[in-house]
Amino acid sequence: IMKIAKDTAVTVSMRVTDAKGLLIDDGKRPMAYLHGGYDGIFAKLEAALDGQEPGFQTSLALGVEDCFGEVDESLRQTMPKAEFPAGIKVGGQIQRPDAKGELRYFFVTKIKGPVVMLDGNHPLAGKALNFTVKVLDVRAATAEEIAHQHVHGEHGHHH
């Protein structure tokens, strides 16, 4: 049985709730990540899984700073509806420059008369999250996966 270590491909199921117990992800879709500091999952989750093997399960409560960080008010913007591309609805995303001029995705949060409200924060920014993680599979990562810094294949990253 292989243990989780640097450069192993780890498949986990993760059930996620917020601090109020609201279900964010039921964990029914497994996900795979490359273990060893590649930012595939949150650092505190990765640390808790280090050295474990398939069948291991743990629950962790992560603070806002260990998840998606605090809400950045500068990423809440408005734009005139007249400039807004047709066919995008509330909940959709639009790419545009942020205050620093860097292109990023903004979620359309509200359309209020002639104004469209946008939010470039991750939808879970500002939330502390609870994770129940179960390790389903551990294998050695391929050279290609290590070069690309993520897992390929069924539950991994598709190019």
C-alpha positions, 0 to 999 in steps of 0.5 A: 500500500502506497503512502501519500508523499511528495509526487504521489497522485492522490484521489480523495472525496471531499465533503465541504460545508461552511461554518453554518453547516450549509453544504457546499460540496457533497463530495460525491465527485472524487478529485485527484491532486498532485501531492507535495506543495503544488497548490492542488489543494489547500496547504492545511488539507495537504499537511493533514494527508501527508503520510496517510494511505487509502481509507484514511479519513479526517475532518478539518475546520479551516479558517478564512485565511486557509481557504479562499481568503478575505473578500477583497472589496476592490474586486467588487465593481459595476459597469454600465449595462450598455457596455455589457455583452449580450447573453450573459446572465446573473451568475455568469462570468465576464473577463475584464481588467481589475483595478491593477489592470490585470485580466480576471474573471468577474461574476455577474452578481446583479443587474440593477437598471442601467448598472451591472454589479460584478464581483471578482472574488471567489464565491467562497471568499470570506468563508471558513470551511469544514472539510471531511476528506477521505483518501480513495487512491494513492499512486506514484505520479508520472513524470509528465504529471510532475512536469505539469504540476497536476494530475491527468486522467479521470479525476484530474486536470484535462488540457 
